């Protein structure tokens, strides 16, 4: 009998060991679990001509910004799929390869066509999902809705699958259906507790519905089962640090930073290293807590090594946080010049919101709060286009609100806070309201 993946799709290997390792490796990948790379390497060792194992390994390289290795593995996978792969496998490999190569519009088009034909190909379906997926980083303003609608279209093909429920529920949550999203995600989490993406998605739902204490308990109870080398380990603790800030507990947030987020200790992928560190330190500072300058300088130095050039808008915005906080006007000006050139050339899908955020952040640290608010106001509705999750993007709105308060525009700040509190409970927002009287 021909080998299949866990979703019943044929896979072109004659090796029992390769098929078994591939299935296990894909489950680890879909769960954000440790051992993914090693397990896929076992599959490749058992069958060096197994295209799907090579392209899956390439995707893991891409997660960690190992671009050369990822592209090399993708090229091998293309050749192998062409010689002994099925039509589905050739399409699978090509779609993942396009994503690995950063050819987002082509990858999205290929993904849509592939999922239409093979809706149970979970690896391809995973590409547009999540806060760092193809949809989120495409520059589209409706990527939250697009993920939700895509999951709705294929839900009948997955039933009570632990991975699909995890991502389906998170898509609901990010698209505003928080109560339903939390319930669906928790169903998936209950089916497989060794699933970092599920723990993460539940934390997002808890962030949105104000369950800060429950989120804190979840992390404390669950994180001991998850190795520090796990792709989401640091980011899950970052969520716990946000909960500490909701209570005004800067000391605990800084302790979490020192434990798992600081560049000298973190094992996270490069994008998380930069975005989690920058956003937590910025929030601490913007909320009025002292952040040692040495932390900013160390994190900035690491970020400059990881993202020396402008490229991904989500990364660029976080690099601007570092440049602004360290008063590195030269670095920010150089990055802005590249961003604005790409905007002028029509090569910045996220649009003018990216340079506007960068300029506003610099105005904020220069204590020109009126200029910060004035720069952000016209683009607030477009912040979603930089990608990431609502919890991550809220930093920009927080900066805007603080700028309004510090520039004396209290009525506008109150209006925004009222709207946010109507959408989700927030202890911090209530404190801000009380401070304004």
Secondary structure, DSSP 8 states (H G I E B T S, - for coil): ---B-TTS-B-----HHHHHHHHHHHHHHHHT-TTHHHHHHHHHHH-TT-HHHHHHHHHHHHHTT-HHHHHHHHHHHHHHHHHH--HHHHHHHHHHHHHHTT-HHHHHHHHHHHHHH-TT-HHHHHTT-STTSTTGGGT-TTHHHHHHHHHHHHGGGTSS-HHHHHHHHHHHHHTT-HHHHHHHHHHHHHH-SS-HHHHHHHHHHHHHHT-HHHHHHHHHHHGGGS-TTSTTHHHHHHHHHHHHHHTT-HHHHHHHIIIIISTTT--S-HHHHHHHHHHHHHHHHHTT----HHHHHHHHHHHHHH--S---HHHHHHHHHHHHHTT-HHHHHHHHHHHHHHHHTT--TTTTHHHHHHHHHHHHHTT-HHHHHHHHHTTGGGGGGG-S-HHHHHHHHHHHHHHHHHTT-HHHHHHHHHHHHHHS--HHHHHHHHHH-
